[in-house]
Amino acid sequence: MELGLAKMRLLYGFFDFYLKLNEKEEAKVMENIKMLDPDEAEQVLKLPNSYFDRGYKTGLEKGREE
């Protein structure tokens, strides 16, 4: 099934908001992304997600500490 970018972002945002993964589950998702075709993996990683948000917040906190 081929989804447009807007629909894909909407679906991904829904699942990212309502389906919170623990660290083990997040690691499994990243393993699966690494097995995708490089172009497809790039598209998936461009989607907004909680990993990016958490990393961004961690970076801000570390910057404040320094």
PyMOL CGO cylinders between C-alpha atoms (Angstrom):
from pymol import cmd
from pymol.cgo import CYLINDER

trace = [
    CYLINDER, 0.00, 0.00, 0.00, 1.47, 3.31, -1.07, 0.3, 1, 1, 1, 1, 1, 1,
    CYLINDER, 1.47, 3.31, -1.07, 0.78, 6.29, 1.20, 0.3, 1, 1, 1, 1, 1, 1,
    CYLINDER, 0.78, 6.29, 1.20, 1.39, 9.92, 0.47, 0.3, 1, 1, 1, 1, 1, 1,
    CYLINDER, 1.39, 9.92, 0.47, 3.81, 11.78, 2.71, 0.3, 1, 1, 1, 1, 1, 1,
    CYLINDER, 3.81, 11.78, 2.71, 1.05, 13.69, 4.51, 0.3, 1, 1, 1, 1, 1, 1,
    CYLINDER, 1.05, 13.69, 4.51, -0.91, 10.52, 5.30, 0.3, 1, 1, 1, 1, 1, 1,
    CYLINDER, -0.91, 10.52, 5.30, 2.24, 8.74, 6.39, 0.3, 1, 1, 1, 1, 1, 1,
    CYLINDER, 2.24, 8.74, 6.39, 3.13, 11.58, 8.78, 0.3, 1, 1, 1, 1, 1, 1,
    CYLINDER, 3.13, 11.58, 8.78, -0.38, 11.63, 10.19, 0.3, 1, 1, 1, 1, 1, 1,
    CYLINDER, -0.38, 11.63, 10.19, -0.36, 7.88, 10.86, 0.3, 1, 1, 1, 1, 1, 1,
    CYLINDER, -0.36, 7.88, 10.86, 3.15, 7.93, 12.27, 0.3, 1, 1, 1, 1, 1, 1,
    CYLINDER, 3.15, 7.93, 12.27, 2.32, 10.87, 14.53, 0.3, 1, 1, 1, 1, 1, 1,
    CYLINDER, 2.32, 10.87, 14.53, -0.75, 9.07, 15.82, 0.3, 1, 1, 1, 1, 1, 1,
    CYLINDER, -0.75, 9.07, 15.82, 1.19, 5.92, 16.68, 0.3, 1, 1, 1, 1, 1, 1,
    CYLINDER, 1.19, 5.92, 16.68, 4.12, 7.87, 18.11, 0.3, 1, 1, 1, 1, 1, 1,
    CYLINDER, 4.12, 7.87, 18.11, 1.76, 9.78, 20.42, 0.3, 1, 1, 1, 1, 1, 1,
    CYLINDER, 1.76, 9.78, 20.42, -0.43, 6.89, 21.56, 0.3, 1, 1, 1, 1, 1, 1,
    CYLINDER, -0.43, 6.89, 21.56, 2.01, 3.97, 21.41, 0.3, 1, 1, 1, 1, 1, 1,
    CYLINDER, 2.01, 3.97, 21.41, 4.90, 4.67, 23.76, 0.3, 1, 1, 1, 1, 1, 1,
    CYLINDER, 4.90, 4.67, 23.76, 7.78, 2.26, 23.31, 0.3, 1, 1, 1, 1, 1, 1,
    CYLINDER, 7.78, 2.26, 23.31, 10.26, 1.28, 25.98, 0.3, 1, 1, 1, 1, 1, 1,
    CYLINDER, 10.26, 1.28, 25.98, 14.01, 1.30, 25.26, 0.3, 1, 1, 1, 1, 1, 1,
    CYLINDER, 14.01, 1.30, 25.26, 14.07, -2.34, 24.17, 0.3, 1, 1, 1, 1, 1, 1,
    CYLINDER, 14.07, -2.34, 24.17, 11.20, -1.78, 21.73, 0.3, 1, 1, 1, 1, 1, 1,
    CYLINDER, 11.20, -1.78, 21.73, 12.82, 1.39, 20.37, 0.3, 1, 1, 1, 1, 1, 1,
    CYLINDER, 12.82, 1.39, 20.37, 16.05, -0.54, 19.76, 0.3, 1, 1, 1, 1, 1, 1,
    CYLINDER, 16.05, -0.54, 19.76, 14.09, -3.18, 17.83, 0.3, 1, 1, 1, 1, 1, 1,
    CYLINDER, 14.09, -3.18, 17.83, 12.47, -0.48, 15.67, 0.3, 1, 1, 1, 1, 1, 1,
    CYLINDER, 12.47, -0.48, 15.67, 15.89, 0.97, 14.88, 0.3, 1, 1, 1, 1, 1, 1,
    CYLINDER, 15.89, 0.97, 14.88, 17.17, -2.52, 13.96, 0.3, 1, 1, 1, 1, 1, 1,
    CYLINDER, 17.17, -2.52, 13.96, 14.24, -2.93, 11.58, 0.3, 1, 1, 1, 1, 1, 1,
    CYLINDER, 14.24, -2.93, 11.58, 14.86, 0.49, 10.02, 0.3, 1, 1, 1, 1, 1, 1,
    CYLINDER, 14.86, 0.49, 10.02, 18.49, -0.49, 9.37, 0.3, 1, 1, 1, 1, 1, 1,
    CYLINDER, 18.49, -0.49, 9.37, 17.25, -3.49, 7.36, 0.3, 1, 1, 1, 1, 1, 1,
    CYLINDER, 17.25, -3.49, 7.36, 15.17, -1.30, 5.03, 0.3, 1, 1, 1, 1, 1, 1,
    CYLINDER, 15.17, -1.30, 5.03, 16.28, -0.11, 1.63, 0.3, 1, 1, 1, 1, 1, 1,
    CYLINDER, 16.28, -0.11, 1.63, 18.49, 2.98, 2.27, 0.3, 1, 1, 1, 1, 1, 1,
    CYLINDER, 18.49, 2.98, 2.27, 16.07, 5.34, 0.47, 0.3, 1, 1, 1, 1, 1, 1,
    CYLINDER, 16.07, 5.34, 0.47, 13.11, 3.98, 2.41, 0.3, 1, 1, 1, 1, 1, 1,
    CYLINDER, 13.11, 3.98, 2.41, 15.01, 4.16, 5.70, 0.3, 1, 1, 1, 1, 1, 1,
    CYLINDER, 15.01, 4.16, 5.70, 15.89, 7.79, 4.98, 0.3, 1, 1, 1, 1, 1, 1,
    CYLINDER, 15.89, 7.79, 4.98, 12.21, 8.61, 4.47, 0.3, 1, 1, 1, 1, 1, 1,
    CYLINDER, 12.21, 8.61, 4.47, 11.24, 6.89, 7.72, 0.3, 1, 1, 1, 1, 1, 1,
    CYLINDER, 11.24, 6.89, 7.72, 13.95, 8.71, 9.67, 0.3, 1, 1, 1, 1, 1, 1,
    CYLINDER, 13.95, 8.71, 9.67, 12.75, 12.07, 8.30, 0.3, 1, 1, 1, 1, 1, 1,
    CYLINDER, 12.75, 12.07, 8.30, 9.41, 11.62, 10.06, 0.3, 1, 1, 1, 1, 1, 1,
    CYLINDER, 9.41, 11.62, 10.06, 9.03, 13.46, 13.35, 0.3, 1, 1, 1, 1, 1, 1,
    CYLINDER, 9.03, 13.46, 13.35, 9.34, 11.05, 16.25, 0.3, 1, 1, 1, 1, 1, 1,
    CYLINDER, 9.34, 11.05, 16.25, 9.82, 10.79, 19.97, 0.3, 1, 1, 1, 1, 1, 1,
    CYLINDER, 9.82, 10.79, 19.97, 13.45, 9.62, 19.57, 0.3, 1, 1, 1, 1, 1, 1,
    CYLINDER, 13.45, 9.62, 19.57, 14.34, 12.90, 17.89, 0.3, 1, 1, 1, 1, 1, 1,
    CYLINDER, 14.34, 12.90, 17.89, 12.45, 14.91, 20.50, 0.3, 1, 1, 1, 1, 1, 1,
    CYLINDER, 12.45, 14.91, 20.50, 14.13, 13.08, 23.38, 0.3, 1, 1, 1, 1, 1, 1,
    CYLINDER, 14.13, 13.08, 23.38, 17.58, 13.51, 21.81, 0.3, 1, 1, 1, 1, 1, 1,
    CYLINDER, 17.58, 13.51, 21.81, 16.92, 17.18, 21.18, 0.3, 1, 1, 1, 1, 1, 1,
    CYLINDER, 16.92, 17.18, 21.18, 15.84, 17.75, 24.80, 0.3, 1, 1, 1, 1, 1, 1,
    CYLINDER, 15.84, 17.75, 24.80, 18.87, 15.82, 26.09, 0.3, 1, 1, 1, 1, 1, 1,
    CYLINDER, 18.87, 15.82, 26.09, 21.15, 17.96, 23.93, 0.3, 1, 1, 1, 1, 1, 1,
    CYLINDER, 21.15, 17.96, 23.93, 19.56, 21.14, 25.26, 0.3, 1, 1, 1, 1, 1, 1,
    CYLINDER, 19.56, 21.14, 25.26, 19.98, 19.97, 28.86, 0.3, 1, 1, 1, 1, 1, 1,
    CYLINDER, 19.98, 19.97, 28.86, 23.63, 19.05, 28.30, 0.3, 1, 1, 1, 1, 1, 1,
    CYLINDER, 23.63, 19.05, 28.30, 24.22, 22.42, 26.68, 0.3, 1, 1, 1, 1, 1, 1,
    CYLINDER, 24.22, 22.42, 26.68, 22.78, 24.18, 29.72, 0.3, 1, 1, 1, 1, 1, 1,
    CYLINDER, 22.78, 24.18, 29.72, 25.02, 22.16, 32.04, 0.3, 1, 1, 1, 1, 1, 1,
    CYLINDER, 25.02, 22.16, 32.04, 28.15, 23.17, 30.15, 0.3, 1, 1, 1, 1, 1, 1,
]
cmd.load_cgo(trace, "trace")
